[in-house]
Amino acid sequence: MNKREAIDLANNQYNASLTTSNTHFSNINQTKSVWWLEIPISKIKLDTLTDINLLLKDKQALHWLKVSTAFLKGNLQGFKVRDNKGVICLELDINTFYNIVGPARVSFKPFIQ
């Protein structure tokens, strides 16, 4: 599944209004059991964007996480940040939805829709 297909499925399944600009997508990583995402820091600082949508595909389902930009900004120091790319790097464990990289191991489970 690719990002466009995931957005179309989520919009139909959840009656949502996800777009390519407010949504990030990941299939399960091929080398370890995580969803790997990079979220531009500039995107979480936009006043017009209150949530970042994460669409995470596993073997059986598509998971939609609606993560507030306030949460991402407030926990920025706990995330792995690639300054050279200006992104937050997330590796979400496919079983627990915990981010397993960076100084803090925060759960993204509360954001599941």
Jmol script that loads the backbone (N, CA, C; Angstrom):
load data "model"
ATOM      1  N   MET A   1       0.853  -1.179   0.000  1.00  0.00           N
ATOM      2  CA  MET A   1       0.000   0.000   0.000  1.00  0.00           C
ATOM      3  C   MET A   1       0.896   1.237   0.000  1.00  0.00           C
ATOM      4  N   ASN A   2       0.481   2.238  -0.756  1.00  0.00           N
ATOM      5  CA  ASN A   2       1.230   3.485  -0.760  1.00  0.00           C
ATOM      6  C   ASN A   2       0.423   4.576  -0.031  1.00  0.00           C
ATOM      7  N   LYS A   3       1.012   5.753   0.084  1.00  0.00           N
ATOM      8  CA  LYS A   3       0.394   6.841   0.852  1.00  0.00           C
ATOM      9  C   LYS A   3      -0.963   7.250   0.281  1.00  0.00           C
ATOM     10  N   ARG A   4      -1.053   7.418  -1.016  1.00  0.00           N
ATOM     11  CA  ARG A   4      -2.308   7.846  -1.635  1.00  0.00           C
ATOM     12  C   ARG A   4      -3.422   6.831  -1.382  1.00  0.00           C
ATOM     13  N   GLU A   5      -3.103   5.546  -1.526  1.00  0.00           N
ATOM     14  CA  GLU A   5      -4.088   4.492  -1.266  1.00  0.00           C
ATOM     15  C   GLU A   5      -4.511   4.494   0.197  1.00  0.00           C
ATOM     16  N   ALA A   6      -3.548   4.703   1.099  1.00  0.00           N
ATOM     17  CA  ALA A   6      -3.852   4.735   2.531  1.00  0.00           C
ATOM     18  C   ALA A   6      -4.760   5.916   2.877  1.00  0.00           C
ATOM     19  N   ILE A   7      -4.489   7.065   2.296  1.00  0.00           N
ATOM     20  CA  ILE A   7      -5.329   8.249   2.546  1.00  0.00           C
ATOM     21  C   ILE A   7      -6.741   8.009   2.034  1.00  0.00           C
ATOM     22  N   ASP A   8      -6.860   7.469   0.842  1.00  0.00           N
ATOM     23  CA  ASP A   8      -8.189   7.180   0.287  1.00  0.00           C
ATOM     24  C   ASP A   8      -8.956   6.196   1.172  1.00  0.00           C
ATOM     25  N   LEU A   9      -8.291   5.143   1.607  1.00  0.00           N
ATOM     26  CA  LEU A   9      -8.923   4.154   2.470  1.00  0.00           C
ATOM     27  C   LEU A   9      -9.350   4.772   3.801  1.00  0.00           C
ATOM     28  N   ALA A  10      -8.459   5.538   4.430  1.00  0.00           N
ATOM     29  CA  ALA A  10      -8.787   6.173   5.714  1.00  0.00           C
ATOM     30  C   ALA A  10      -9.932   7.165   5.573  1.00  0.00           C
ATOM     31  N   ASN A  11      -9.918   7.951   4.521  1.00  0.00           N
ATOM     32  CA  ASN A  11     -11.006   8.914   4.310  1.00  0.00           C
ATOM     33  C   ASN A  11     -12.347   8.207   4.158  1.00  0.00           C
ATOM     34  N   ASN A  12     -12.362   7.082   3.466  1.00  0.00           N
ATOM     35  CA  ASN A  12     -13.603   6.311   3.307  1.00  0.00           C
ATOM     36  C   ASN A  12     -13.981   5.583   4.590  1.00  0.00           C
ATOM     37  N   GLN A  13     -13.009   4.950   5.210  1.00  0.00           N
ATOM     38  CA  GLN A  13     -13.270   4.131   6.397  1.00  0.00           C
ATOM     39  C   GLN A  13     -13.665   4.972   7.611  1.00  0.00           C
ATOM     40  N   TYR A  14     -13.038   6.119   7.775  1.00  0.00           N
ATOM     41  CA  TYR A  14     -13.258   6.944   8.973  1.00  0.00           C
ATOM     42  C   TYR A  14     -14.059   8.211   8.679  1.00  0.00           C
ATOM     43  N   ASN A  15     -14.490   8.401   7.438  1.00  0.00           N
ATOM     44  CA  ASN A  15     -15.167   9.625   7.053  1.00  0.00           C
ATOM     45  C   ASN A  15     -14.325  10.844   7.432  1.00  0.00           C
ATOM     46  N   ALA A  16     -13.041  10.775   7.094  1.00  0.00           N
ATOM     47  CA  ALA A  16     -12.070  11.810   7.462  1.00  0.00           C
ATOM     48  C   ALA A  16     -11.777  12.709   6.266  1.00  0.00           C
ATOM     49  N   SER A  17     -10.931  13.710   6.509  1.00  0.00           N
ATOM     50  CA  SER A  17     -10.499  14.632   5.452  1.00  0.00           C
ATOM     51  C   SER A  17      -8.976  14.721   5.455  1.00  0.00           C
ATOM     52  N   LEU A  18      -8.340  13.579   5.314  1.00  0.00           N
ATOM     53  CA  LEU A  18      -6.880  13.559   5.310  1.00  0.00           C
ATOM     54  C   LEU A  18      -6.362  13.959   3.937  1.00  0.00           C
ATOM     55  N   THR A  19      -5.232  14.657   3.933  1.00  0.00           N
ATOM     56  CA  THR A  19      -4.595  15.084   2.690  1.00  0.00           C
ATOM     57  C   THR A  19      -3.124  14.685   2.725  1.00  0.00           C
ATOM     58  N   THR A  20      -2.463  14.810   1.598  1.00  0.00           N
ATOM     59  CA  THR A  20      -1.032  14.487   1.570  1.00  0.00           C
ATOM     60  C   THR A  20      -0.212  15.467   2.399  1.00  0.00           C
ATOM     61  N   SER A  21      -0.714  16.677   2.604  1.00  0.00           N
ATOM     62  CA  SER A  21       0.058  17.664   3.365  1.00  0.00           C
ATOM     63  C   SER A  21      -0.092  17.524   4.882  1.00  0.00           C
ATOM     64  N   ASN A  22      -1.169  16.900   5.364  1.00  0.00           N
ATOM     65  CA  ASN A  22      -1.334  16.768   6.822  1.00  0.00           C
ATOM     66  C   ASN A  22      -1.184  15.320   7.288  1.00  0.00           C
ATOM     67  N   THR A  23      -0.689  14.456   6.392  1.00  0.00           N
ATOM     68  CA  THR A  23      -0.639  13.031   6.699  1.00  0.00           C
ATOM     69  C   THR A  23       0.721  12.435   6.335  1.00  0.00           C
ATOM     70  N   HIS A  24       1.188  11.533   7.188  1.00  0.00           N
ATOM     71  CA  HIS A  24       2.396  10.751   6.920  1.00  0.00           C
ATOM     72  C   HIS A  24       2.013   9.284   6.971  1.00  0.00           C
ATOM     73  N   PHE A  25       2.684   8.471   6.159  1.00  0.00           N
ATOM     74  CA  PHE A  25       2.322   7.068   5.999  1.00  0.00           C
ATOM     75  C   PHE A  25       3.543   6.179   6.153  1.00  0.00           C
ATOM     76  N   SER A  26       3.300   4.981   6.724  1.00  0.00           N
ATOM     77  CA  SER A  26       4.370   3.990   6.795  1.00  0.00           C
ATOM     78  C   SER A  26       3.811   2.579   6.761  1.00  0.00           C
ATOM     79  N   ASN A  27       4.466   1.736   5.979  1.00  0.00           N
ATOM     80  CA  ASN A  27       4.297   0.294   6.075  1.00  0.00           C
ATOM     81  C   ASN A  27       5.277  -0.182   7.142  1.00  0.00           C
ATOM     82  N   ILE A  28       5.163  -1.422   7.569  1.00  0.00           N
ATOM     83  CA  ILE A  28       6.118  -1.979   8.527  1.00  0.00           C
ATOM     84  C   ILE A  28       7.491  -2.036   7.874  1.00  0.00           C
ATOM     85  N   ASN A  29       8.504  -1.609   8.606  1.00  0.00           N
ATOM     86  CA  ASN A  29       9.877  -1.653   8.130  1.00  0.00           C
ATOM     87  C   ASN A  29      10.283  -3.091   7.833  1.00  0.00           C
ATOM     88  N   GLN A  30      11.072  -3.288   6.813  1.00  0.00           N
ATOM     89  CA  GLN A  30      11.449  -4.649   6.413  1.00  0.00           C
ATOM     90  C   GLN A  30      12.507  -5.274   7.313  1.00  0.00           C
ATOM     91  N   THR A  31      13.288  -4.468   8.039  1.00  0.00           N
ATOM     92  CA  THR A  31      14.372  -5.032   8.851  1.00  0.00           C
ATOM     93  C   THR A  31      14.038  -5.161  10.334  1.00  0.00           C
ATOM     94  N   LYS A  32      13.069  -4.401  10.815  1.00  0.00           N
ATOM     95  CA  LYS A  32      12.615  -4.564  12.200  1.00  0.00           C
ATOM     96  C   LYS A  32      11.159  -4.167  12.317  1.00  0.00           C
ATOM     97  N   SER A  33      10.509  -4.630  13.370  1.00  0.00           N
ATOM     98  CA  SER A  33       9.059  -4.479  13.526  1.00  0.00           C
ATOM     99  C   SER A  33       8.670  -3.093  14.034  1.00  0.00           C
ATOM    100  N   VAL A  34       8.856  -2.104  13.164  1.00  0.00           N
ATOM    101  CA  VAL A  34       8.500  -0.723  13.488  1.00  0.00           C
ATOM    102  C   VAL A  34       7.892  -0.056  12.265  1.00  0.00           C
ATOM    103  N   TRP A  35       7.164   1.016  12.534  1.00  0.00           N
ATOM    104  CA  TRP A  35       6.783   1.955  11.486  1.00  0.00           C
ATOM    105  C   TRP A  35       7.762   3.109  11.597  1.00  0.00           C
ATOM    106  N   TRP A  36       8.415   3.443  10.521  1.00  0.00           N
ATOM    107  CA  TRP A  36       9.446   4.474  10.525  1.00  0.00           C
ATOM    108  C   TRP A  36       8.907   5.695   9.792  1.00  0.00           C
ATOM    109  N   LEU A  37       8.984   6.856  10.470  1.00  0.00           N
ATOM    110  CA  LEU A  37       8.453   8.095   9.895  1.00  0.00           C
ATOM    111  C   LEU A  37       9.407   9.248  10.161  1.00  0.00           C
ATOM    112  N   GLU A  38       9.399  10.219   9.279  1.00  0.00           N
ATOM    113  CA  GLU A  38      10.104  11.481   9.487  1.00  0.00           C
ATOM    114  C   GLU A  38       9.094  12.611   9.317  1.00  0.00           C
ATOM    115  N   ILE A  39       8.980  13.432  10.350  1.00  0.00           N
ATOM    116  CA  ILE A  39       8.020  14.537  10.325  1.00  0.00           C
ATOM    117  C   ILE A  39       8.802  15.850  10.339  1.00  0.00           C
ATOM    118  N   PRO A  40       8.630  16.687   9.325  1.00  0.00           N
ATOM    119  CA  PRO A  40       9.340  17.965   9.290  1.00  0.00           C
ATOM    120  C   PRO A  40       8.967  18.843  10.491  1.00  0.00           C
ATOM    121  N   ILE A  41       9.984  19.360  11.146  1.00  0.00           N
ATOM    122  CA  ILE A  41       9.755  20.245  12.296  1.00  0.00           C
ATOM    123  C   ILE A  41       9.010  21.498  11.841  1.00  0.00           C
ATOM    124  N   SER A  42       9.291  21.957  10.648  1.00  0.00           N
ATOM    125  CA  SER A  42       8.586  23.144  10.129  1.00  0.00           C
ATOM    126  C   SER A  42       7.081  22.902  10.064  1.00  0.00           C
ATOM    127  N   LYS A  43       6.682  21.673   9.819  1.00  0.00           N
ATOM    128  CA  LYS A  43       5.255  21.342   9.718  1.00  0.00           C
ATOM    129  C   LYS A  43       4.567  21.447  11.080  1.00  0.00           C
ATOM    130  N   ILE A  44       5.235  21.036  12.151  1.00  0.00           N
ATOM    131  CA  ILE A  44       4.590  21.100  13.472  1.00  0.00           C
ATOM    132  C   ILE A  44       4.554  22.519  14.023  1.00  0.00           C
ATOM    133  N   LYS A  45       5.308  23.418  13.409  1.00  0.00           N
ATOM    134  CA  LYS A  45       5.324  24.806  13.868  1.00  0.00           C
ATOM    135  C   LYS A  45       4.335  25.690  13.116  1.00  0.00           C
ATOM    136  N   LEU A  46       3.647  25.128  12.125  1.00  0.00           N
ATOM    137  CA  LEU A  46       2.650  25.900  11.381  1.00  0.00           C
ATOM    138  C   LEU A  46       1.454  26.211  12.277  1.00  0.00           C
ATOM    139  N   ASP A  47       1.049  27.469  12.311  1.00  0.00           N
ATOM    140  CA  ASP A  47      -0.117  27.856  13.113  1.00  0.00           C
ATOM    141  C   ASP A  47      -1.409  27.286  12.535  1.00  0.00           C
ATOM    142  N   THR A  48      -1.419  26.989  11.271  1.00  0.00           N
ATOM    143  CA  THR A  48      -2.634  26.514  10.617  1.00  0.00           C
ATOM    144  C   THR A  48      -2.835  25.004  10.757  1.00  0.00           C
ATOM    145  N   LEU A  49      -1.830  24.303  11.244  1.00  0.00           N
ATOM    146  CA  LEU A  49      -1.913  22.846  11.348  1.00  0.00           C
ATOM    147  C   LEU A  49      -1.949  22.449  12.825  1.00  0.00           C
ATOM    148  N   THR A  50      -3.067  21.897  13.277  1.00  0.00           N
ATOM    149  CA  THR A  50      -3.202  21.528  14.687  1.00  0.00           C
ATOM    150  C   THR A  50      -2.929  20.049  14.927  1.00  0.00           C
ATOM    151  N   ASP A  51      -2.999  19.239  13.858  1.00  0.00           N
ATOM    152  CA  ASP A  51      -2.771  17.801  13.991  1.00  0.00           C
ATOM    153  C   ASP A  51      -1.959  17.282  12.813  1.00  0.00           C
ATOM    154  N   ILE A  52      -1.171  16.258  13.097  1.00  0.00           N
ATOM    155  CA  ILE A  52      -0.478  15.488  12.075  1.00  0.00           C
ATOM    156  C   ILE A  52      -1.105  14.101  12.102  1.00  0.00           C
ATOM    157  N   ASN A  53      -1.527  13.628  10.956  1.00  0.00           N
ATOM    158  CA  ASN A  53      -2.125  12.300  10.858  1.00  0.00           C
ATOM    159  C   ASN A  53      -1.061  11.287  10.470  1.00  0.00           C
ATOM    160  N   LEU A  54      -1.030  10.179  11.175  1.00  0.00           N
ATOM    161  CA  LEU A  54      -0.125   9.088  10.858  1.00  0.00           C
ATOM    162  C   LEU A  54      -0.960   7.895  10.440  1.00  0.00           C
ATOM    163  N   LEU A  55      -0.723   7.402   9.249  1.00  0.00           N
ATOM    164  CA  LEU A  55      -1.386   6.198   8.767  1.00  0.00           C
ATOM    165  C   LEU A  55      -0.354   5.086   8.768  1.00  0.00           C
ATOM    166  N   LEU A  56      -0.627   4.045   9.549  1.00  0.00           N
ATOM    167  CA  LEU A  56       0.330   2.970   9.773  1.00  0.00           C
ATOM    168  C   LEU A  56      -0.289   1.656   9.328  1.00  0.00           C
ATOM    169  N   LYS A  57       0.320   1.028   8.344  1.00  0.00           N
ATOM    170  CA  LYS A  57      -0.218  -0.207   7.764  1.00  0.00           C
ATOM    171  C   LYS A  57       0.525  -1.404   8.331  1.00  0.00           C
ATOM    172  N   ASP A  58      -0.243  -2.361   8.850  1.00  0.00           N
ATOM    173  CA  ASP A  58       0.348  -3.646   9.218  1.00  0.00           C
ATOM    174  C   ASP A  58      -0.280  -4.712   8.328  1.00  0.00           C
ATOM    175  N   LYS A  59      -0.059  -5.966   8.649  1.00  0.00           N
ATOM    176  CA  LYS A  59      -0.544  -7.044   7.773  1.00  0.00           C
ATOM    177  C   LYS A  59      -2.062  -7.138   7.726  1.00  0.00           C
ATOM    178  N   GLN A  60      -2.739  -6.697   8.801  1.00  0.00           N
ATOM    179  CA  GLN A  60      -4.188  -6.855   8.854  1.00  0.00           C
ATOM    180  C   GLN A  60      -4.987  -5.558   8.762  1.00  0.00           C
ATOM    181  N   ALA A  61      -4.389  -4.441   9.119  1.00  0.00           N
ATOM    182  CA  ALA A  61      -5.199  -3.226   9.241  1.00  0.00           C
ATOM    183  C   ALA A  61      -4.398  -1.971   8.910  1.00  0.00           C
ATOM    184  N   LEU A  62      -5.147  -0.901   8.734  1.00  0.00           N
ATOM    185  CA  LEU A  62      -4.582   0.432   8.604  1.00  0.00           C
ATOM    186  C   LEU A  62      -4.954   1.188   9.874  1.00  0.00           C
ATOM    187  N   HIS A  63      -3.949   1.660  10.603  1.00  0.00           N
ATOM    188  CA  HIS A  63      -4.174   2.385  11.857  1.00  0.00           C
ATOM    189  C   HIS A  63      -4.036   3.879  11.581  1.00  0.00           C
ATOM    190  N   TRP A  64      -4.973   4.648  12.116  1.00  0.00           N
ATOM    191  CA  TRP A  64      -4.945   6.095  11.984  1.00  0.00           C
ATOM    192  C   TRP A  64      -4.658   6.685  13.356  1.00  0.00           C
ATOM    193  N   LEU A  65      -3.582   7.461  13.434  1.00  0.00           N
ATOM    194  CA  LEU A  65      -3.241   8.186  14.647  1.00  0.00           C
ATOM    195  C   LEU A  65      -3.331   9.676  14.331  1.00  0.00           C
ATOM    196  N   LYS A  66      -4.084  10.388  15.136  1.00  0.00           N
ATOM    197  CA  LYS A  66      -4.236  11.832  14.980  1.00  0.00           C
ATOM    198  C   LYS A  66      -3.445  12.480  16.120  1.00  0.00           C
ATOM    199  N   VAL A  67      -2.241  12.952  15.799  1.00  0.00           N
ATOM    200  CA  VAL A  67      -1.294  13.458  16.799  1.00  0.00           C
ATOM    201  C   VAL A  67      -1.300  14.982  16.766  1.00  0.00           C
ATOM    202  N   SER A  68      -1.532  15.586  17.908  1.00  0.00           N
ATOM    203  CA  SER A  68      -1.568  17.055  17.945  1.00  0.00           C
ATOM    204  C   SER A  68      -0.154  17.619  17.772  1.00  0.00           C
ATOM    205  N   THR A  69      -0.092  18.723  17.047  1.00  0.00           N
ATOM    206  CA  THR A  69       1.205  19.383  16.881  1.00  0.00           C
ATOM    207  C   THR A  69       1.698  19.907  18.229  1.00  0.00           C
ATOM    208  N   ALA A  70       0.792  20.239  19.133  1.00  0.00           N
ATOM    209  CA  ALA A  70       1.188  20.685  20.477  1.00  0.00           C
ATOM    210  C   ALA A  70       1.931  19.567  21.214  1.00  0.00           C
ATOM    211  N   PHE A  71       1.475  18.319  21.076  1.00  0.00           N
ATOM    212  CA  PHE A  71       2.166  17.174  21.684  1.00  0.00           C
ATOM    213  C   PHE A  71       3.566  17.031  21.104  1.00  0.00           C
ATOM    214  N   LEU A  72       3.679  17.126  19.793  1.00  0.00           N
ATOM    215  CA  LEU A  72       4.991  16.980  19.150  1.00  0.00           C
ATOM    216  C   LEU A  72       5.934  18.109  19.564  1.00  0.00           C
ATOM    217  N   LYS A  73       5.425  19.347  19.585  1.00  0.00           N
ATOM    218  CA  LYS A  73       6.256  20.482  20.018  1.00  0.00           C
ATOM    219  C   LYS A  73       6.656  20.345  21.481  1.00  0.00           C
ATOM    220  N   GLY A  74       5.713  19.943  22.321  1.00  0.00           N
ATOM    221  CA  GLY A  74       5.971  19.833  23.758  1.00  0.00           C
ATOM    222  C   GLY A  74       6.925  18.710  24.131  1.00  0.00           C
ATOM    223  N   ASN A  75       7.058  17.729  23.270  1.00  0.00           N
ATOM    224  CA  ASN A  75       7.946  16.592  23.538  1.00  0.00           C
ATOM    225  C   ASN A  75       9.149  16.561  22.606  1.00  0.00           C
ATOM    226  N   LEU A  76       9.410  17.649  21.927  1.00  0.00           N
ATOM    227  CA  LEU A  76      10.460  17.691  20.910  1.00  0.00           C
ATOM    228  C   LEU A  76      11.817  17.221  21.440  1.00  0.00           C
ATOM    229  N   GLN A  77      12.160  17.604  22.663  1.00  0.00           N
ATOM    230  CA  GLN A  77      13.464  17.212  23.219  1.00  0.00           C
ATOM    231  C   GLN A  77      13.554  15.720  23.491  1.00  0.00           C
ATOM    232  N   GLY A  78      12.427  15.028  23.564  1.00  0.00           N
ATOM    233  CA  GLY A  78      12.431  13.593  23.790  1.00  0.00           C
ATOM    234  C   GLY A  78      12.515  12.765  22.525  1.00  0.00           C
ATOM    235  N   PHE A  79      12.408  13.423  21.369  1.00  0.00           N
ATOM    236  CA  PHE A  79      12.461  12.717  20.094  1.00  0.00           C
ATOM    237  C   PHE A  79      13.859  12.761  19.504  1.00  0.00           C
ATOM    238  N   LYS A  80      14.133  11.791  18.653  1.00  0.00           N
ATOM    239  CA  LYS A  80      15.349  11.847  17.840  1.00  0.00           C
ATOM    240  C   LYS A  80      15.094  12.867  16.749  1.00  0.00           C
ATOM    241  N   VAL A  81      15.978  13.861  16.669  1.00  0.00           N
ATOM    242  CA  VAL A  81      15.832  14.917  15.667  1.00  0.00           C
ATOM    243  C   VAL A  81      17.059  14.887  14.763  1.00  0.00           C
ATOM    244  N   ARG A  82      16.809  14.895  13.477  1.00  0.00           N
ATOM    245  CA  ARG A  82      17.897  14.998  12.499  1.00  0.00           C
ATOM    246  C   ARG A  82      17.978  16.458  12.077  1.00  0.00           C
ATOM    247  N   ASP A  83      18.905  17.181  12.692  1.00  0.00           N
ATOM    248  CA  ASP A  83      19.035  18.609  12.411  1.00  0.00           C
ATOM    249  C   ASP A  83      19.387  18.884  10.950  1.00  0.00           C
ATOM    250  N   ASN A  84      20.183  17.994  10.339  1.00  0.00           N
ATOM    251  CA  ASN A  84      20.579  18.209   8.946  1.00  0.00           C
ATOM    252  C   ASN A  84      19.385  18.142   7.999  1.00  0.00           C
ATOM    253  N   LYS A  85      18.327  17.447   8.380  1.00  0.00           N
ATOM    254  CA  LYS A  85      17.113  17.365   7.560  1.00  0.00           C
ATOM    255  C   LYS A  85      15.950  18.143   8.160  1.00  0.00           C
ATOM    256  N   GLY A  86      16.081  18.576   9.423  1.00  0.00           N
ATOM    257  CA  GLY A  86      15.007  19.310  10.086  1.00  0.00           C
ATOM    258  C   GLY A  86      13.769  18.470  10.327  1.00  0.00           C
ATOM    259  N   VAL A  87      13.983  17.210  10.743  1.00  0.00           N
ATOM    260  CA  VAL A  87      12.858  16.302  10.943  1.00  0.00           C
ATOM    261  C   VAL A  87      12.931  15.601  12.300  1.00  0.00           C
ATOM    262  N   ILE A  88      11.753  15.228  12.784  1.00  0.00           N
ATOM    263  CA  ILE A  88      11.627  14.321  13.924  1.00  0.00           C
ATOM    264  C   ILE A  88      11.613  12.917  13.342  1.00  0.00           C
ATOM    265  N   CYS A  89      12.450  12.036  13.870  1.00  0.00           N
ATOM    266  CA  CYS A  89      12.466  10.640  13.436  1.00  0.00           C
ATOM    267  C   CYS A  89      11.687   9.806  14.445  1.00  0.00           C
ATOM    268  N   LEU A  90      10.726   9.069  13.955  1.00  0.00           N
ATOM    269  CA  LEU A  90       9.940   8.182  14.804  1.00  0.00           C
ATOM    270  C   LEU A  90      10.126   6.748  14.335  1.00  0.00           C
ATOM    271  N   GLU A  91      10.273   5.854  15.281  1.00  0.00           N
ATOM    272  CA  GLU A  91      10.210   4.423  15.024  1.00  0.00           C
ATOM    273  C   GLU A  91       9.201   3.879  16.016  1.00  0.00           C
ATOM    274  N   LEU A  92       7.991   3.660  15.539  1.00  0.00           N
ATOM    275  CA  LEU A  92       6.911   3.207  16.411  1.00  0.00           C
ATOM    276  C   LEU A  92       6.833   1.691  16.382  1.00  0.00           C
ATOM    277  N   ASP A  93       6.960   1.086  17.568  1.00  0.00           N
ATOM    278  CA  ASP A  93       6.858  -0.363  17.694  1.00  0.00           C
ATOM    279  C   ASP A  93       5.475  -0.807  17.248  1.00  0.00           C
ATOM    280  N   ILE A  94       5.405  -1.840  16.402  1.00  0.00           N
ATOM    281  CA  ILE A  94       4.113  -2.249  15.825  1.00  0.00           C
ATOM    282  C   ILE A  94       3.178  -2.897  16.840  1.00  0.00           C
ATOM    283  N   ASN A  95       3.704  -3.324  17.980  1.00  0.00           N
ATOM    284  CA  ASN A  95       2.853  -3.954  18.999  1.00  0.00           C
ATOM    285  C   ASN A  95       2.396  -2.989  20.080  1.00  0.00           C
ATOM    286  N   THR A  96       3.259  -2.029  20.426  1.00  0.00           N
ATOM    287  CA  THR A  96       2.964  -1.154  21.564  1.00  0.00           C
ATOM    288  C   THR A  96       2.672   0.294  21.182  1.00  0.00           C
ATOM    289  N   PHE A  97       3.020   0.688  19.959  1.00  0.00           N
ATOM    290  CA  PHE A  97       2.903   2.069  19.497  1.00  0.00           C
ATOM    291  C   PHE A  97       3.810   3.014  20.285  1.00  0.00           C
ATOM    292  N   TYR A  98       4.848   2.477  20.935  1.00  0.00           N
ATOM    293  CA  TYR A  98       5.846   3.310  21.606  1.00  0.00           C
ATOM    294  C   TYR A  98       6.923   3.704  20.608  1.00  0.00           C
ATOM    295  N   ASN A  99       7.374   4.954  20.700  1.00  0.00           N
ATOM    296  CA  ASN A  99       8.502   5.402  19.905  1.00  0.00           C
ATOM    297  C   ASN A  99       9.761   4.835  20.560  1.00  0.00           C
ATOM    298  N   ILE A 100      10.561   4.097  19.823  1.00  0.00           N
ATOM    299  CA  ILE A 100      11.702   3.399  20.426  1.00  0.00           C
ATOM    300  C   ILE A 100      13.036   4.082  20.160  1.00  0.00           C
ATOM    301  N   VAL A 101      13.038   5.273  19.578  1.00  0.00           N
ATOM    302  CA  VAL A 101      14.278   6.030  19.381  1.00  0.00           C
ATOM    303  C   VAL A 101      14.161   7.388  20.050  1.00  0.00           C
ATOM    304  N   GLY A 102      15.310   7.957  20.387  1.00  0.00           N
ATOM    305  CA  GLY A 102      15.327   9.257  21.056  1.00  0.00           C
ATOM    306  C   GLY A 102      15.393   9.089  22.564  1.00  0.00           C
ATOM    307  N   PRO A 103      15.626  10.174  23.274  1.00  0.00           N
ATOM    308  CA  PRO A 103      15.795  10.114  24.734  1.00  0.00           C
ATOM    309  C   PRO A 103      14.563   9.657  25.506  1.00  0.00           C
ATOM    310  N   ALA A 104      13.374   9.956  25.000  1.00  0.00           N
ATOM    311  CA  ALA A 104      12.135   9.565  25.700  1.00  0.00           C
ATOM    312  C   ALA A 104      11.418   8.490  24.904  1.00  0.00           C
ATOM    313  N   ARG A 105      10.827   7.570  25.599  1.00  0.00           N
ATOM    314  CA  ARG A 105      10.059   6.496  24.953  1.00  0.00           C
ATOM    315  C   ARG A 105       8.570   6.787  25.156  1.00  0.00           C
ATOM    316  N   VAL A 106       8.031   7.671  24.334  1.00  0.00           N
ATOM    317  CA  VAL A 106       6.641   8.091  24.500  1.00  0.00           C
ATOM    318  C   VAL A 106       5.700   7.172  23.728  1.00  0.00           C
ATOM    319  N   SER A 107       4.504   7.011  24.265  1.00  0.00           N
ATOM    320  CA  SER A 107       3.488   6.187  23.640  1.00  0.00           C
ATOM    321  C   SER A 107       2.638   7.027  22.702  1.00  0.00           C
ATOM    322  N   PHE A 108       2.380   6.487  21.543  1.00  0.00           N
ATOM    323  CA  PHE A 108       1.480   7.118  20.591  1.00  0.00           C
ATOM    324  C   PHE A 108       0.119   6.433  20.593  1.00  0.00           C
ATOM    325  N   LYS A 109      -0.059   5.470  21.482  1.00  0.00           N
ATOM    326  CA  LYS A 109      -1.323   4.733  21.563  1.00  0.00           C
ATOM    327  C   LYS A 109      -2.531   5.631  21.842  1.00  0.00           C
ATOM    328  N   PRO A 110      -2.392   6.674  22.686  1.00  0.00           N
ATOM    329  CA  PRO A 110      -3.558   7.529  22.946  1.00  0.00           C
ATOM    330  C   PRO A 110      -4.098   8.257  21.713  1.00  0.00           C
ATOM    331  N   PHE A 111      -3.332   8.279  20.633  1.00  0.00           N
ATOM    332  CA  PHE A 111      -3.752   9.012  19.443  1.00  0.00           C
ATOM    333  C   PHE A 111      -4.476   8.138  18.418  1.00  0.00           C
ATOM    334  N   ILE A 112      -4.631   6.846  18.710  1.00  0.00           N
ATOM    335  CA  ILE A 112      -5.315   5.953  17.781  1.00  0.00           C
ATOM    336  C   ILE A 112      -6.777   6.361  17.682  1.00  0.00           C
ATOM    337  N   GLN A 113      -7.248   6.488  16.471  1.00  0.00           N
ATOM    338  CA  GLN A 113      -8.654   6.874  16.229  1.00  0.00           C
ATOM    339  C   GLN A 113      -9.527   5.655  16.127  1.00  0.00           C
TER     340      GLN A 113
END
end "model"
wireframe off; spacefill off
backbone 0.3
color backbone group
